[in-house]
Amino acid sequence: MHLPWPRWQRQKRRMLKLFGALVVLGLALACITSWVLDSYDTAWHPKRSIRQPTVSDGDGTKGSSPPFPGDELNNIFWFVQVSDIHISRFRDPRRIPDFEKFCSHTVEVIKPALVLATGDLTDAKTESKVGSLQHEVEWQAYHNALKRSRVMERTKWIDIRGNHDAFNIFSLDSVNNYYRKYSANQKVGSFHYVHTTPFGNYSFVCVDATLTPGPKRPYNFFGILNQTQMDLLKTFRAQSLTTNQSIWFGHYTTSTIVSPSPGVRDMMRSAVAYLCGHLHTLGGLMPVLHSRHPLGTLELELGDWMDNRRYRVLAFDHDLLSFSDLQFEQWPAVLITNPKDAQYLHPGVEPLGRIRRSTHIRILAFSEAPITGVHVSIDGESLGTGRSAGGPLYVLLWDPSLYLAGLHTIRVKVEDSAGRSVVREQHFTLEDSFTPSFGFVQSFILLTDHYILARALFIFTVLLNVGVLIAFRFLRVPSSRAFSSPISVSLHLLSRMDIYYYSLLLFNLCTALGPWFIGEVIDGHNGACFAFGVFIDGHFLEGSLTYVIGIIQQLLFFNIPLTSYLCWSLHHRCRGNTLRSHFVRPGRCGRTAVVHLFMLLLLAWQAHSCYFLLETYGVTAFFLSPVRTWALGLSVILIYRAWTGPAPLFRDNSKSNSSS
C-alpha cells in the first residue's frame, strides 16, 4: 500500500535529516579519532629531533664517528633502578629481608656504577591502610638494610622521595621528615648529579615534584612543580648539554605532575630517557608502561618492588642507552646493548650510526653462578657463542651490512653453571627513519596530563548536572507527546519542587565551589579541601586528584545517581504509588528491587567515604564536611521525603507545587 504523497514527503525529509546528522556525526568522530591517534603516535619523526644536526646520524657526525662497539670492555657502564619499595611495619614481612638481600647480594653480583631508588622508600600508612603516618621504625628499617648490606660502600646509592615519603609532613624541617635523617642521599628538591668516567661525563637530573606541605593521602597522588622549580630544572638542562648523555629521573610519571607551561616534558627534551615509578603496574593491568614524549624522550615507568620485586638494569654502551626490567632472584640477568632494541631508539640524541659501524654484538650477562654459555641468533639463524670480554660483557663478531634494511630479531640464550638459562629476544633495525611506536593505552597513561583532562570533565559534568536542574525548572511543559516521557515528567517534578530543587542545586554547587571538608589535612595543621585545590595553613596546593575524585567518587557515583533516583521516586509518587504498593505491581518487583538496592549501595559508598574522612582527617573533618557527611544526611532526608511526603502534582507553571 502506497503512502499518501504529503506523508511520504514528510518521511523523506526526516530520513534525509537523519542521514545528514549521521554523516556529520561520523565526520566529527573521524576527526576526533584522527586527532587522538596522531596525538599518541609515539613513533619518532625527524621533525621531533631536538638537537643540532651534528648529533644525528650521517657522515662526519658523532653518530658515525668512533669509538664503535667492539670486542673490548670499554665505553660502557651500567646502573640499576629500583622503585616503590614501601618498607612497612604492618604488611609483607618478607619485604624488608628481600630488600636487604637485594642490596647485599644482587647489587654485589651486578656491580652497578650507581643505583637510583626512585621514591616511596617507606609505606607510611596506618595499620588500617586508611590513614597516613610517618613511622620512624620504617625509616630505621630502610636505613639498617642499607647499612648492614654495606651497599653504599660498593656503589653510589641515590634515593629520592616519593609521595608516600611526604605523607603528613608540613615542612621539610618537620621532625617527622625522616628522609633527611635516614636516607642515603638526604637531598631535598631537584638536583643534578654528574657521573664521571674515563670516556666522558653523564648527567643524572632528579625531578622532585613531591608536595610541600605534604597532605595525608590521597591528595598528594599528583606531584607539583612551581615556576621556581622549573627554572632550576632549566638550569640543570643547560648544564647537562655539555655531557655525553643525560638521564632524568623522578618518582612521579610526567602524566601525574602539575607544572606550568610549557610543561615538564618539554623541560627534559634533551634527555635520552626519564625513569620513574609510582603507578605500580596499575595493579598488574599494565606490567609494561613505556612510551615516548613528542620530542623523543623515552618515559620508562618501572614496576614496584613492593609486591612485584621488580628492578631495572640500564647501560650506556658507546652513548647508546639499553635497559632490561628484571625480577628479583631470577638469574641469569641479560641485557643486549648492541644492537639496541628498535623500539627504544632515540635518533634525536643517540649516535645510532655507531650500531651500523660496530664490529661485535655486545651482551651483559649477570648471574650468581659462572656463565657457561651465551648463544646468539638473528632471524632464526645461529651466529655462534659469545666470548667473555671481561666482567659481565660478552661479545660476538657480526656483519651489520647484512641487516641494513627492515626489522630483525636477535635472540640470546644465556646459561650458567647452576643449570639455569634465560632467553632474551628483541627487535632491532639499522634504518635511520624506522622506530616502532608504543601501544596506545601505554601512551595515553603516560603522555596525558590527567589533571587537565579531569578538570575539563569535572567542569562539564557539574555544568550538565546543574544545567538540567535549572532548565527543567524554567522550561514550560512540552507537547502532550513529550509529556508522556517518564524522564521529562520526573525532571519537571523534581525541578518544580523547592525542597528538591534548592537542595540538589546547592549540593552540586558546593561540590564544585564549596569546601568538601575542613579539618586536619596534616596533623596539627588545619586546612580546607576544595575541588580546585587544598589550603593548608596559608599554603595552596593546586587541584589535581581532587578533580578525579570529584568526577568518579562524587558526581558519577553519588550526585547524579541521587538525582536520578529522586526523579524515579517522584514519578512513581505522581502516578499514585507508594513505597509498598509499587513493589507488588505485576512484573515490576525485580526491577524495582534492583533500583532500591543500587541506591542503597550508593548510600553505603557515601557512608564509607565519611568513615575514610574520619579515619584520615579526624573528627573535625567528619563533622565539617558538606560534600560527605552533610550530603549523606541530606540524601536520606530527601529520599524519605520523596516516599512519605505528599504525592506531587504536576502543573505547567514555573512555580513550585504545593507539595514542595
C-alpha positions in Angstrom: 0.0 0.0 0.0 1.4 3.4 -1.1 1.6 6.2 1.4 -0.2 9.4 0.6 2.1 12.0 -1.1 2.4 14.6 1.7 3.1 11.9 4.3 5.7 10.3 2.1 7.3 13.7 1.6 7.5 14.2 5.4 9.1 10.8 6.0 11.6 11.5 3.2 12.6 14.8 4.8 13.0 13.0 8.1 15.2 10.3 6.5 17.4 13.0 4.8 17.8 14.9 8.1 18.7 11.7 9.9 21.2 10.7 7.2 22.7 14.2 7.3 23.0 14.1 11.1 24.7 10.6 10.9 27.1 11.9 8.2 28.1 14.9 10.3 28.4 12.7 13.4 30.6 10.3 11.5 32.9 13.0 10.2 33.2 14.5 13.7 34.1 11.1 15.2 36.6 10.5 12.4 38.3 13.9 13.0 38.4 13.2 16.8 39.8 9.7 16.3 42.4 11.0 13.8 43.5 13.7 16.3 43.7 11.3 19.2 45.7 8.7 17.3 48.1 11.4 16.0 48.5 12.9 19.5 49.5 9.5 20.8 51.7 8.4 17.8 55.0 7.7 19.6 57.0 6.7 16.5 60.0 9.0 16.2 59.8 11.6 13.4 62.7 13.7 12.1 60.8 16.9 13.0 61.0 15.9 16.6 64.8 16.0 16.7 65.7 18.5 19.4 69.4 18.8 19.0 71.5 20.2 16.2 72.1 18.1 13.1 75.7 17.5 14.3 74.4 14.9 16.8 72.2 13.0 14.4 73.3 10.2 12.1 75.2 11.0 9.0 78.7 11.2 7.6 81.1 13.2 9.7 78.8 13.4 12.7 79.0 12.0 16.2 76.7 9.2 15.2 79.3 7.9 12.7 82.4 8.8 14.5 84.5 6.4 16.7 84.6 4.8 19.0 82.4 2.0 17.7 81.1 -1.0 19.7 83.8 -3.7 19.5 85.2 -6.6 21.4 86.7 -4.8 24.4 85.2 -3.8 27.8 85.3 0.0 27.2 83.0 2.9 26.7 80.3 1.2 28.8 78.9 1.5 32.3 75.7 0.2 33.8 73.5 1.2 36.7 70.3 0.0 38.4 66.9 1.4 39.2 64.5 0.2 41.9 61.3 2.0 42.8 58.3 1.9 45.2 60.0 -0.2 47.9 57.3 0.6 50.5 59.1 -0.6 53.7 56.2 -1.4 56.0 55.8 -2.2 59.7 52.4 -3.8 59.1 52.5 -5.8 55.8 54.6 -8.3 54.0 57.2 -9.4 56.5 59.4 -10.7 53.6 59.7 -7.2 52.0 62.5 -5.9 54.3 64.7 -9.1 54.2 64.3 -9.4 50.5 65.3 -5.7 50.1 68.3 -6.2 52.2 69.3 -9.3 50.2 68.9 -7.2 47.0 71.2 -4.6 48.5 73.8 -7.1 49.6 73.6 -9.9 47.0 72.0 -8.6 43.8 74.0 -5.4 43.8 77.2 -7.3 44.5 76.6 -9.6 41.5 75.7 -6.8 39.1 78.2 -4.3 40.5 76.4 -1.2 39.1 78.1 2.2 38.9 75.2 3.7 40.7 71.7 2.8 42.0 68.6 5.0 41.6 65.9 4.4 44.2 63.1 6.5 42.7 60.8 7.1 45.6 58.3 5.6 48.0 61.0 4.2 50.2 58.6 3.6 53.0 54.8 2.9 53.1 53.7 5.5 55.7 50.3 4.0 56.2 48.4 3.2 59.4 47.6 -0.4 60.3 44.1 0.0 58.8 45.6 1.1 55.5 43.3 4.1 55.6 45.3 6.8 57.4 48.8 8.3 56.7 51.6 8.5 59.2 55.4 8.6 59.0 56.7 5.7 61.1 60.2 6.2 62.2 60.6 2.4 62.6 60.0 2.0 58.8 62.8 4.5 58.1 65.1 2.8 60.5 64.4 -0.5 58.8 65.3 1.1 55.4 68.4 2.7 56.8 69.5 -0.5 58.6 69.1 -2.5 55.4 71.5 -0.1 53.6 73.9 -0.1 56.5 74.0 -3.9 57.1 74.4 -4.6 53.4 77.2 -2.0 53.1 75.7 -1.2 49.7 76.8 2.4 49.9 80.4 1.3 50.2 80.1 -0.6 46.9 78.2 1.8 44.7 76.7 5.3 44.6 73.2 5.0 46.1 70.8 7.8 45.1 67.5 7.6 46.8 64.8 10.3 46.4 61.4 11.0 47.9 58.0 9.7 46.6 54.6 10.8 47.6 54.4 8.3 50.5 57.7 9.7 51.9 56.0 13.1 52.0 52.7 12.0 53.7 51.6 14.1 56.6 54.7 16.4 56.6 54.1 20.1 56.9 57.6 21.3 56.0 61.0 20.0 55.1 62.2 20.9 58.6 59.4 18.9 60.4 60.6 16.4 63.0 58.8 13.7 61.2 60.6 14.3 57.9 62.7 11.2 58.4 64.0 11.2 54.9 66.6 13.8 55.9 67.7 11.6 58.8 67.7 8.1 57.4 68.0 8.3 53.6 71.4 7.8 51.8 71.0 10.9 49.7 69.3 13.3 52.1 68.9 15.9 49.4 65.5 17.5 49.3 64.4 19.0 46.0 65.6 18.5 42.4 69.4 18.2 41.8 71.9 17.4 39.1 74.4 14.6 39.6 77.3 14.1 37.1 78.7 10.6 36.8 82.3 10.8 35.6 84.0 8.0 33.5 87.3 7.8 31.6 85.3 8.2 28.4 83.1 11.1 29.4 80.5 12.6 31.8 76.9 11.6 32.1 74.2 13.7 33.7 71.5 12.4 36.1 68.9 15.0 36.8 66.4 14.4 39.6 62.9 15.8 39.2 61.5 16.2 42.8 57.8 17.0 42.4 56.7 15.9 45.9 54.4 18.3 47.7 55.5 20.7 50.4 53.4 20.8 52.6 52.6 17.1 52.1 49.0 16.3 52.9 47.7 12.9 54.0 46.6 10.5 51.4 45.1 10.6 48.8 45.6 14.2 47.9 49.3 14.0 47.1 49.0 11.4 44.4 49.9 14.1 41.9 53.2 16.0 42.2 53.5 19.7 41.6 56.4 21.8 40.1 56.2 25.6 40.5 57.9 28.1 38.4 60.9 28.4 40.7 61.4 24.6 40.5 61.0 24.7 36.7 63.7 27.4 36.4 66.1 25.3 38.5 65.4 22.3 36.1 66.1 24.6 33.2 69.5 25.4 34.7 70.2 21.7 35.1 69.2 21.0 31.5 71.6 23.7 30.2 74.4 22.1 32.3 73.6 18.6 31.0 74.1 19.6 27.4 77.8 19.6 28.0 77.9 15.9 29.0 77.8 12.8 26.8 74.2 11.9 27.6 71.6 12.8 30.2 69.1 10.7 32.2 66.3 12.4 34.1 64.6 10.5 36.9 61.9 11.1 39.5 59.1 9.3 41.3 56.0 10.6 39.5 55.2 9.8 35.9 55.0 13.0 33.8 51.3 12.4 33.5 50.9 12.9 37.3 53.0 16.1 37.5 51.3 19.5 37.6 53.7 22.0 36.0 53.5 25.5 34.4 53.7 25.9 30.6 55.5 24.6 28.5 55.5 21.6 30.9 57.9 19.2 32.4 58.1 17.0 29.3 59.4 20.0 27.3 61.9 20.7 30.0 63.5 17.3 29.7 63.6 17.2 25.9 67.4 16.8 25.8 67.4 13.6 27.8 67.6 10.1 26.4 65.0 8.9 28.9 63.0 9.8 32.0 63.0 7.0 34.7 60.1 6.9 37.2 57.8 4.6 39.2 54.6 5.5 41.1 51.9 3.6 39.2 52.8 0.0 40.4 51.9 -1.6 37.0 48.3 -0.3 37.7 47.6 -3.4 39.9 49.0 -5.8 37.3 46.9 -4.4 34.4 49.9 -2.7 32.8 53.0 -4.8 33.5 54.9 -2.7 31.0 54.4 1.1 31.0 56.8 2.7 28.5 56.3 5.4 25.9 58.0 8.3 24.0 57.4 12.0 24.5 56.5 14.1 21.5 60.1 15.5 21.4 61.6 12.0 21.6 62.5 11.4 25.2 61.6 7.9 26.4 59.5 7.6 29.5 60.2 4.3 31.3 58.0 3.6 34.3 59.3 0.7 36.5 57.1 -1.8 38.2 57.2 -1.7 42.0 59.4 -3.6 44.4 56.6 -3.7 47.0 54.6 -6.6 45.5 56.3 -7.5 42.3 60.0 -7.3 43.3 60.9 -5.5 40.1 64.2 -3.8 39.4 65.9 -2.5 36.2 69.4 -2.7 34.8 70.4 0.0 32.4 73.6 0.6 30.4 75.2 3.3 28.4 77.3 1.5 25.7 79.1 3.9 23.5 76.4 6.5 24.5 73.6 4.2 23.5 71.1 3.5 26.3 69.7 0.0 26.8 67.8 -1.5 29.7 66.1 -4.6 30.9 63.3 -4.9 33.5 64.1 -7.9 35.8 62.6 -9.9 38.6 64.4 -10.3 41.9 66.3 -13.6 42.3 65.8 -14.6 38.7 69.2 -15.5 37.2 70.8 -15.0 34.8 70.0 -11.4 34.1 70.6 -10.4 30.5 70.9 -7.1 28.7 71.7 -6.8 25.0 73.5 -3.4 24.5 74.4 -3.7 20.8 72.3 -3.8 18.6 69.9 -1.7 20.6 66.2 -2.5 20.9 64.5 -0.8 17.9 61.5 0.4 20.0 63.7 2.4 22.3 65.9 4.2 19.8 66.2 8.0 20.2 67.6 9.3 16.9 67.4 12.8 18.2 70.2 12.4 20.8 71.8 8.9 20.4 74.7 8.2 18.0 72.8 5.4 16.2 75.4 5.3 13.3 77.7 3.5 15.7 75.5 0.4 15.6 75.9 0.2 11.8 79.7 0.5 12.1 80.1 -1.8 15.1 82.1 -5.0 14.8 80.6 -7.0 17.6 77.3 -7.9 19.2 77.6 -6.9 22.9 75.7 -8.6 25.8 75.8 -8.0 29.5 75.1 -11.3 31.4 74.9 -11.4 35.2 74.5 -14.4 37.5 75.4 -15.5 41.0 76.9 -18.7 39.3 79.5 -18.6 36.5 78.1 -18.0 33.0 78.7 -21.1 30.9 77.2 -20.1 27.5 75.9 -17.1 25.6 74.2 -18.3 22.4 73.2 -15.8 19.7 71.0 -16.0 16.7 69.4 -13.4 14.4 66.2 -14.0 12.4 66.4 -17.7 13.4 70.0 -18.2 12.1 72.6 -19.1 14.7 75.6 -16.8 14.7 77.6 -18.8 17.4 78.5 -18.4 21.0 79.7 -15.1 22.6 83.0 -14.9 24.4 83.9 -13.0 27.6 85.4 -9.6 27.0 85.9 -9.0 30.7 83.5 -8.6 33.6 79.9 -9.4 32.6 80.4 -8.3 28.9 80.2 -11.0 26.2 80.8 -10.2 22.6 80.3 -11.9 19.2 81.6 -10.9 15.8 78.9 -9.8 13.3 78.4 -8.1 10.0 75.9 -5.2 10.3 75.8 -4.8 6.5 73.6 -7.9 6.3 70.8 -6.2 8.3 70.7 -2.7 6.9 67.0 -3.0 5.7 63.9 -3.8 7.7 63.3 -5.1 11.2 65.2 -8.0 12.6 65.1 -10.2 15.7 68.1 -11.0 17.8 67.8 -14.0 20.3 70.2 -14.6 23.1 70.2 -17.6 25.4 72.4 -17.4 28.5 73.2 -20.4 30.7 75.0 -20.6 34.0 76.7 -23.4 35.9 73.7 -23.8 38.2 71.7 -25.2 35.2 69.6 -22.1 34.8 69.0 -20.4 31.5 67.3 -17.3 30.2 66.3 -16.3 26.7 66.2 -12.7 25.7 64.7 -11.5 22.4 64.4 -8.0 21.0 63.9 -6.4 17.6 66.5 -4.1 16.1 66.8 -2.0 12.9 69.6 -0.2 11.2 67.4 2.1 9.3 67.6 5.8 10.2 63.9 6.6 10.0 62.3 3.5 11.3 61.3 3.4 15.0 58.3 1.3 16.2 55.5 3.0 18.1 54.4 2.2 21.6 50.9 1.0 22.4 48.0 3.5 22.6 47.0 2.6 26.2 50.6 2.9 27.5 50.9 6.3 25.7 47.6 7.5 27.0 48.5 6.7 30.6 52.0 8.3 30.4 51.5 11.2 28.0 48.1 12.6 29.0 48.1 15.5 31.5 45.4 13.7 33.6 44.8 16.7 35.9 43.8 18.8 32.9 41.6 16.1 31.4 40.0 15.5 34.9 39.4 19.3 35.3 37.6 19.6 32.0 35.4 16.5 32.6 34.6 17.8 36.1 33.5 21.2 34.9 31.5 19.6 32.1 29.8 17.1 34.5 28.9 19.8 37.0 27.5 22.2 34.3 25.5 19.3 32.9 24.0 18.3 36.2 23.2 21.9 37.3 22.1 22.9 33.8 19.5 20.1 33.6 18.0 21.2 37.0 17.8 24.8 36.0 16.5 24.1 32.5 13.6 22.0 33.7 12.9 24.5 36.5 12.0 27.2 34.0 11.1 25.3 30.8 7.4 25.1 30.1 5.7 21.7 29.8 6.3 20.4 26.3 3.6 18.9 24.0 1.4 16.1 25.1 3.6 13.6 23.2 6.7 14.7 25.1 4.7 14.9 28.3 4.2 11.2 28.2 8.0 10.7 28.5 8.8 9.5 32.1 12.2 11.2 32.0 10.7 14.6 31.1 7.9 14.2 33.7 10.2 13.2 36.5 12.7 16.0 35.8 9.9 18.6 35.7 8.6 17.2 39.0 12.0 17.4 40.7 12.8 20.8 39.4 9.5 22.4 40.3 9.5 21.3 43.9 11.6 23.7 46.0 12.9 21.3 48.6 14.5 19.1 46.0 15.5 21.8 43.5 17.3 24.0 46.0 18.8 21.1 48.0 20.3 19.5 44.9 21.3 22.8 43.3 23.2 23.9 46.4 24.7 20.4 46.8 26.1 20.4 43.3 27.3 24.0 43.6 29.1 23.1 46.9 30.7 20.1 45.2 32.0 22.5 42.5 32.9 25.6 44.5 32.5 25.0 48.2 34.7 23.2 50.7 34.5 19.4 50.7 35.7 19.3 54.2 37.6 21.4 56.8 40.0 19.6 59.2 43.5 18.5 59.9 44.8 17.9 56.4 48.2 17.4 58.2 48.4 16.5 61.8 48.4 19.7 63.8 47.6 21.9 60.8 44.1 22.7 59.7 43.1 23.1 56.1 40.2 23.0 53.7 39.8 20.8 50.6 38.1 22.2 47.5 37.7 20.8 44.0 40.2 23.3 42.7 42.8 22.7 45.4 43.8 22.3 49.1 44.5 25.1 51.5 46.8 24.3 54.4 47.8 27.0 56.9 48.3 29.6 54.2 49.7 27.3 51.6 47.7 26.3 48.5 48.1 23.1 46.5 46.6 23.2 43.1 43.8 20.8 42.4 44.7 17.6 40.6 43.4 14.3 42.2 40.6 16.4 43.6 39.0 16.6 40.1 39.4 12.9 39.6 37.7 12.1 43.0 35.1 14.8 42.2 34.1 13.1 39.0 34.3 9.5 39.9 33.5 9.3 43.6 31.2 12.2 44.0 29.4 13.2 40.8 29.2 9.9 38.9 28.7 7.7 42.0 26.5 9.9 44.1 25.3 13.3 42.9 23.9 12.1 39.6 22.5 8.8 40.8 20.9 10.6 43.7 19.2 13.0 41.3 18.1 10.1 39.1 16.7 8.1 42.0 14.7 11.1 43.3 13.3 11.6 39.8 12.3 8.0 39.6 10.7 8.1 43.1 8.7 11.2 42.4 7.5 9.9 39.1 6.1 6.8 40.9 4.5 9.0 43.6 2.9 11.2 41.0 1.3 8.1 39.5 -0.2 7.2 42.8 2.3 4.6 44.0 3.7 4.3 47.5 6.9 2.6 48.6 4.9 -0.5 49.4 2.5 -0.5 46.5 4.9 -0.2 43.6 6.7 -3.4 44.9 3.6 -5.5 44.2 3.0 -4.4 40.7 3.0 -7.4 38.3 6.3 -8.0 36.6 7.9 -4.9 38.2 9.0 -6.3 41.6 12.5 -7.4 40.4 13.3 -4.2 38.6 12.1 -2.1 41.5 14.2 -4.0 44.0 17.3 -3.6 41.8 16.8 0.2 41.7 16.4 0.4 45.5 19.4 -1.9 46.1 21.5 0.2 43.8 20.6 3.4 45.7 21.3 1.6 49.0 24.8 0.6 47.8 25.5 4.2 46.8 24.4 5.4 50.3 26.8 2.7 51.7 29.5 4.0 49.4 28.9 7.6 50.7 29.0 6.3 54.3 32.3 4.6 53.6 33.6 7.9 52.3 32.6 9.5 55.6 34.4 6.8 57.5 37.5 7.3 55.4 37.3 11.0 56.2 37.0 10.3 59.9 40.0 7.9 59.9 42.2 10.0 57.7 41.5 13.6 58.7 39.8 13.3 62.1 36.6 14.2 63.9 36.6 17.8 62.8 36.7 16.9 59.1 34.0 14.4 59.6 31.5 16.9 61.1 32.6 19.8 58.8 32.1 18.1 55.5 29.3 19.4 53.4 30.0 17.1 50.5 30.4 13.9 52.5 28.7 13.8 56.0 26.2 16.5 55.4 25.3 15.2 52.0 24.7 11.7 53.4 22.2 13.2 55.9 20.6 15.3 53.2 20.2 12.5 50.8 18.5 10.3 53.4 16.1 13.2 54.3 15.2 13.8 50.6 14.7 10.1 49.9 12.5 9.7 53.0 10.5 12.8 51.9 10.1 11.6 48.4 8.4 8.4 49.6 6.5 9.6 52.6 5.6 13.2 51.8 2.5 14.3 49.9 2.2 13.0 46.4 3.5 15.6 43.9 1.0 17.1 41.5 2.3 18.1 38.1 1.4 21.5 36.8 2.6 23.5 33.8 3.9 26.6 35.5 7.2 27.9 36.9 6.1 27.8 40.5 6.6 25.1 42.9 3.9 22.5 43.6 2.0 22.8 46.8 3.7 19.6 48.0 7.1 21.4 48.0 
